[in-house]
Amino acid sequence: MVAGEVRAARKNAPPREDVLVAAMATIAERGLDGLTMAGLGRQVGMSSGHLLYYFRTKDELLLQTLEWSEAALGTRRRALLSRRGPALERLRAYVDLYVPEGARDPHWTLWLEVWNRSQNAGPGERDRQGAIEGAWHRDLVALLAEGISRGEFRPVDPDRFAARLRALLDGFSIQVAVGLPGIGRGDILDHVGEFLSEALTPHGDSSPAGGTSQR
């Protein structure tokens, strides 16, 4: 790309977020197979070459789209967890936000694709993926520690429990996101609610530490 074309691309390019919004909308409407650089360029008024100038590769476009989507989820997650009230209610809200809405949930579809492509990713991309996972983990650890300190939860190791809980959520969520028959969103929330009740309810307290969706 010559200097004049670069300047024109910068001048005519839509805001970066517009490209990411369009990419996410395409995934939601047509799935990942429907997302091409040429098609996305037509949507936002850029050539596929100009898109590649900004994002370098489709892998980078997907990762940036995931980061943008995660930033929006992070804002919602922090708002939920900062509410007043029992830690248990906020833990339920965390789980509800974590679990996919159903088969082909666009965020989970994108998450799975980025992780699948990351087998050949460099250390920089790995660090960025780690930052996404780390944000979910840290918020969960803090919430568990708060619930333990207030006597709402059994005194477990918050970091180890958070790792196990997120592994459980990931395993169930992937089954729903890819559309495996026999398990739905409600089933996940029931299973996780039972697990939390068994694992976190303080001794002598029969109240459940989980439950079905509040939606």
N, C-alpha and C positions, 0 to 999 in steps of 0.2 A: 504494500500500500504506500503510495507516494505521499509527500507532505501535504499536498493540496487535498487529497482524498481524506487524510487523517483529520485535517481541520474541518472539512465538510461533515465528516462523521460526527465529530464532537459537537458541532453547531446544530446538526439536525437530529441528534439522538434524543429520544425521550428520556425522562428521568429513569435512573436505574431501577427504581421500585416499580415503575410501570411495566418494565420488561419482566420482572419477577412475578408481579401480579398476573400478567398475561400467561406466563409459563404455568403458574399454579392453576389458573382457570382452565387451561387446556388439559392439564392432567385430570382435573375434576370432571371435565366433559367427555374427553376422548381417551383417557388413560395415557400411559407413557408412550405407547406406540404412536399416538397421535401428536406427540411433541417432536417436531423437527426444527432445526435451525432456520430452514427456509420458510416453513409455515409460521413460526414465531416472528420472524422478520417481517413477513407480510402483515401480521396483526399490529405490529408497533411501528410500521413504516420504515424499517431498516432492512438492508440486504443481509443475507446470511454471513457475508464477509465482514460487515460492520459488527455484527453480533460476535463473531469470532475474535475480532479485534479487542472487544471489551471483555469477553469471558474466556477467550483463548481456546477452550474445549467445551464440549457438551457436558463433560463431567464437572467442570467448574461452574457452568450455568446451573446444573442440578444442585450442587453443593450450596451455592449462593441462594438459590431458591429455598432450599431446606433451612438455611440459616435465617432467612427472612421470615419463613413460616414459624420457626422456633421462637424468634423474637416476639412475634404476636402471641404465641402460646405462653411464653414466659411472662408477658405483661398480665395475661389473664390469671396465670398461676400465682403470681405474687399478690394480685388483688384478692384472690380467694384465701390465700394463706395468711394474709394480714388482717383478715376480719376478726372481730372479737367473737368470743364464744369457745366452746369446748374444742380441744385439739382433735377429738374424734370426728366432729362434723367437718373440719377442714381436711382431715385425712380422707374421708369419703369423697370430698370435692376433688382432691388431688387424683384419686383413683378414677373418678368419673371423667376428669379432663384427660387422663392418660390413655384411656381405653378408646379404640377406634369407634366411630359411629356405626360402621358396618363394613361389608365387603367393598373393596376398592376405595376405602377412605383415602382421599387424595394425599393427605399429609403422611399417612402410613405407607401408601404406595410409593411416595417419593423417598421416605426414610429407608424402605427396603431396597430400593434401587441404588441409592447412594452407598449404602453399606455393602451391597453386592459388588459394586464397581470399585470399592475401596481396597480390594485385594491387591491391586497394583498401585495404590495411592502412595504419594511421598509422605515424609514426616510432617510437612506443613499441613497437608490435608488431614492427616491422622490427628494432629493436635486440634484442628478445628472441629472434627467430629467428637473428639474427647471433650471439648468444651461444651458441646450440646448435651452430652450425657451427664457431664459433671454438674451442670446447672440443675437438672432434675434431681440428681443424687443429693446435692448439698441442701436443697430446699426440703427434701424428705427427711434427711438426717436431723435438720434443725427442728422440724415439726415433731418428730419422734422424741427428740431430747426434751422438748417442751412438755409433751404429754407425760413423759416419765417423771419429770421434775414436779409436775402438778399432781402426780399420783393417779392419773387417768389410765396410764399404761403400765404394764408389768416392766420391771427394770431390766430390759434387754440391752444389748450393745447396739446403739442406734445405727452406726455405720454398717455393721454386719447385717443387721436386720433389713436396712434399706437396700443393700445389695441383693438379698434374697427376695425381697418383695418385688423389686423391679425386674428380677429375672422371671418371677412368676407372672407378672403383668406382661412382659415381653412375649413369653411363650404363649399365653392365652391370646394376646392381641394379634400376633402374627396369624394364628389360625383364623381369626375373624377377618382380618384384613385381606387374606388371600381367598376367602370365601369357602373354607372347608365346611362341609355339611355337618350338622349335628351340634354346633355350638354357636351361640349368638352373644350379643352384647350383654343381655340380661343374665345369661348363664355365667359369664365372666364375673360380673358384679356379685352374683350370688356366691360363687366359689371363693372369690377374694374376701367377701364379707365373712364367710365361715372361717377362713384362715386367720383373719385378723382377730376374730372373736376368740378363737382357740389360743392364739399366740400372744395377744396383748392384754386381754382382760385380766385385771388384777385378781389375785386369789381372794375368794369370798365374794366377788362381784359377779352376779349372773347377767348383768346387762351386756348386750352384744357390742363388740368393738367394730363391727362392720355392718353389712346389710345390703339390701338391693338398691338400685338406682333411685335417687330422689327426684328424677325427672318424671 
